[in-house]
Amino acid sequence: MCLARVYGQKKDEEEILLVDSIAHITPEGNKLRLEDIFGDETVVEGTLLSLDLERSTVKIRLAE
């Protein structure tokens, strides 16, 4: 099973870890619904910057 860490960054700010052990990401307009292996959901407003499958990392540009 491949689980991901999701990092967020606002313009000109440092990147931060938002959530860990993400199993599903569902885009919903300008939001992303992140679901971890326990079924807990986190919704963030922003856009996908990158998805690195080798390192299991997702980077999101957070809305201002």
LINDA-V798226 format. One record per pair of residues at least 24 apart in sequence whose ideal C-beta (glycine too) atoms are under 10 Angstrom apart, sorted by sequence separation. I is the first residue (numbers start at 1). J is the second residue. D is the distance in Angstrom with one decimal. If there is no record, write none. Layout:
I/J/D
I/J/D
This chain:
8/32/9.7
18/42/6.9
34/58/8.3
19/44/8.6
6/32/8.4
18/44/6.4
25/51/8.5
32/58/8.7
34/60/8.9
6/34/5.8
18/46/9.5
32/60/6.4
4/34/8.9
6/36/9.6
4/36/9.7
31/63/8.7
3/36/7.9
25/58/6.7
30/63/6.8
3/37/6.2
15/49/9.7
22/56/8.9
21/56/9.8
22/57/10.0
25/60/9.3
1/37/7.9
6/42/8.2
8/44/6.4
10/46/8.7
22/58/7.0
8/45/10.0
9/46/8.8
6/44/8.0
8/46/6.6
19/58/9.3
9/49/7.6
17/57/9.7
18/58/8.9
8/49/9.3
18/59/9.9
6/48/9.9
7/49/8.9
18/60/7.2
7/50/9.4
15/59/7.2
18/62/8.4
6/51/9.9
15/60/9.6
16/62/9.0
4/51/8.0
5/52/10.0
15/62/9.9
4/52/8.6
4/53/8.6
13/62/8.5
5/55/8.7
7/57/6.5
8/58/9.4
9/59/6.9
11/61/7.6
2/53/7.1
4/55/8.9
5/56/6.6
6/57/7.8
7/58/7.1
8/59/7.7
9/60/7.4
10/61/7.7
11/62/8.6
4/56/4.7
5/57/5.4
6/58/4.6
7/59/5.1
8/60/4.8
9/61/6.3
10/62/4.8
11/63/9.9
3/56/6.4
4/57/6.2
5/58/7.3
6/59/7.9
7/60/7.0
8/61/7.9
9/62/6.4
10/63/8.1
11/64/6.7
2/56/5.9
4/58/5.1
5/59/9.7
6/60/6.4
8/62/4.6
10/64/6.3
7/62/9.9
8/63/9.9
